Amino acid sequence: MFKLPAILFAIFMGFFMSLTLTICLSFYMMGFNNSLLTKFFQLWPIAYPIAIVSIIIYRPLSLWIAGKALTKLSSKNL
C-alpha cells in the first residue's frame, strides 16, 4: 500500500518541517526567554506525528497538482 521511499520521505520531511515550524512559532509566541526550549519540547512531540501523517495524506495530491502545473507550463513553452 505505502512504498518505503514515501514513508521515509514523510519521516524526514516531517522531522525538519515540524522542527522548524515549532521553534519558529514558539519563538514568535513567547519571544526569546528561558521557557522557550521548555515550550518547544512540549509542543514538538505533538507536531512531529501530525506532520508525518499530513505529508503521507497530502503527498499524492501535491504530486498530482505539481504534475498538472508542470504539464501546463511545459505545453506553453513549446
C-alpha positions as CSV (number, residue, x, y, z in Angstrom):
1,M,0.0,0.0,0.0
2,F,2.6,2.5,1.0
3,K,6.1,2.5,-0.5
4,L,9.1,2.7,1.7
5,P,10.6,5.7,0.0
6,A,7.4,7.7,0.5
7,I,7.3,6.7,4.2
8,L,11.0,7.6,4.7
9,F,10.4,10.9,2.9
10,A,7.4,11.7,5.2
11,I,9.5,10.8,8.3
12,F,12.5,13.0,7.4
13,M,10.4,15.9,5.9
14,G,8.1,15.7,8.9
15,F,11.1,15.9,11.2
16,F,12.5,19.0,9.6
17,M,9.1,20.7,8.9
18,S,7.8,20.2,12.5
19,L,11.2,21.2,14.0
20,T,11.3,24.4,12.0
21,L,7.7,25.4,12.5
22,T,7.6,24.5,16.2
23,I,10.7,26.5,17.0
24,C,9.6,29.5,14.9
25,L,6.1,29.6,16.3
26,S,7.4,29.1,19.9
27,F,9.8,32.0,19.4
28,Y,7.0,34.1,17.8
29,M,4.5,33.5,20.6
30,M,7.0,33.7,23.6
31,G,10.0,35.6,22.4
32,F,13.5,34.6,23.3
33,N,13.3,33.7,27.0
34,N,14.2,30.9,29.4
35,S,11.0,29.0,28.8
36,L,11.3,28.9,25.0
37,L,13.0,25.5,24.9
38,T,10.6,24.1,27.5
39,K,7.6,25.1,25.4
40,F,9.3,23.8,22.3
41,F,9.9,20.3,23.8
42,Q,6.2,20.3,25.0
43,L,4.9,21.1,21.5
44,W,7.3,19.3,19.2
45,P,6.2,15.7,20.1
46,I,2.7,16.7,19.1
47,A,3.7,18.5,15.9
48,Y,6.0,15.7,14.6
49,P,3.4,13.0,14.2
50,I,0.9,15.4,12.8
51,A,3.5,16.5,10.2
52,I,4.2,12.9,9.2
53,V,0.5,12.0,8.8
54,S,-0.1,15.2,6.9
55,I,2.7,14.5,4.5
56,I,1.5,10.9,3.9
57,I,-2.0,12.2,3.2
58,Y,-1.2,15.2,1.1
59,R,1.8,13.9,-0.9
60,P,-0.3,12.2,-3.6
61,L,-2.4,15.3,-4.0
62,S,0.6,17.6,-4.1
63,L,2.3,15.3,-6.7
64,W,-0.8,15.4,-8.8
65,I,-1.1,19.2,-8.7
66,A,2.6,19.6,-9.4
67,G,2.3,17.3,-12.4
68,K,-0.7,19.2,-13.8
69,A,1.2,22.5,-13.3
70,L,4.3,21.2,-15.0
71,T,2.2,19.9,-17.9
72,K,0.6,23.3,-18.4
73,L,4.0,25.1,-18.1
74,S,5.7,22.7,-20.5
75,S,3.0,23.0,-23.1
76,K,3.2,26.8,-23.0
77,N,6.9,26.7,-23.6
78,L,6.7,24.6,-26.7
